[in-house]
Amino acid sequence: MSSFIINGGRKLHGEIVPQGAKNEALQILCAVLLTPEPVTIHNIPDIRDVNKLIELLGEMGVSVTPAGKGTYIFQAGDIDLDYLKTKEFRKKGAGLRGSVMILGPLLARFGKGYIPHPGGDKIGRRRLDTHFTGLQKLGARFESDGLNTFYSVDATELKGCYMLLDEASVTGTANVVMAAVMAKGTTTIFNAACEPYLVQLCRMLNRMGAKISGVGSNLLSIEGVEYLSGTSHTMLPDMIEIGSFIGLAAMTGSEITIKNVQYKELGIIPEVFRRLGIQLQLRGDDILVPAQETYEVETFMDGSIMTISDAPWPGFTPDLISIALVVATQAKGSVLIHQKMFESRLFFVDKLIDMGAQIILCDPHRATVIGLNHQVPLRGITMSSPDIRAGVALLIAALSAKGKSQIDNIEQIDRGYQDIDGRLRSLGAGIERIEG
């Protein structure tokens, strides 16, 4: 188990470029299975979860050719469906949450598929009902191994239909869309996710020959086609990294420029950080976060305490709730953080409390943060990263803290952040990786 050793309390300065979007990459990579033709993908982040999925695609028979930094050419000309029945596939697929999204493309192109119950962050229940129910409405038939750990799926003939998704699941919507693009007839999906990741996927599929309308809304109409061709695609910058770097600048009182953010794709994210009192300056397509000695939380018009909560897009993404919470610990004022979508994602606050943060954990979904206004610095401690996003929130806290901190289990952070220690050192951070 590897660790970070952090000497905190340093002012940072410089420019940082966000990686390609992790959550987009997991969808886009699965979509290469829809065509036997080459698909070129640019700005792929070099992170554990993405690299594991690329490795899995290669084991399935996809030709994977590096074509420059962050660029690969994929060609799914000869897929080994028998590999999907092996113990090796069960093990690899079960260790990666994004593996569930290979199912829609497999059903669309081959009429059958296999999927182990996928893993991922331990942040609460993350059910697969939206995936399975949506695919079943298109005509897929699921058979379980009896333990609900491995599923064989038959979809000899997928037929378009109307469906109302029970939740606006991003990965669930992506899976159903990828199956529907080659189903017979027209599929209408209401309550579809409309995150930029899903928009990017739909745009890519349309370039491949799909007929998807309503892109960017929660009502998608998909006219099935018989064949999809190859294409090229460039990932968006990772909005979660961008939000993390905004929080890092605020917590450490640093001036940081975040490059090439594609600002129009960030939705409400900049506004939420502004509500926490953080100044942001848009310069071209870069965000400059100036050094601030203090940042004061807004209150609502009636004077009540500010609430930051997550919601499906265009609401505030749940992946940045941990960052907003840690930023609030050094704000001037109080904030109620309401994590609605995952009931275990706030349990990392005990580490922040040990560092000196003033936080009341009300229940698994809500925490009240009383800002220290940079008057009392957090103190360094030894802790462990519980998941990707909480791990980076703890890393930001450690970089702002007085003294030395150690974060163990940083493999969780590596799942979502590319060379994070190297990029932070380029800003002047005191961070060292200790291989375990």
Secondary structure, 3 states (H helix, E strand, C coil): CCEEEEECCCCCEEEECCCECHHHHHHHHHHHHHCCCEEEEECCCCCHHHHHHHHHHHHHCCEEEECCCCCEEEECCCCCHHHHHCHHHHHHHHCCHHHHHHHHHHHHHHCEEEEECCCCCCCCCCCCHHHHHHHHHCCCEEEECCCCCEEEEECCCCECCEEECCCCCHHHHHHHHHHHCCCECEEEEECCCCCHHHHHHHHHHHHCCCEEECCCCCEEEEECCCCCCCEEEECCECHHHHHHHHHHHHHHCCEEEECCCCHHHCCCHHHHHHHCCCCCEEECCEEEECCCCCCECCCCCCCCCEEEECCCCCCCCHHHHHHHHHHHCCCECEEEEECCCCCCCCCCHHHHHHCCCEEEEEECCEEEEECCCCCCCCECCEEECCCHHHHHHHHHHHHHCECEEEEECCHHHHCCCCCHHHHHHCCCCEEEEECC
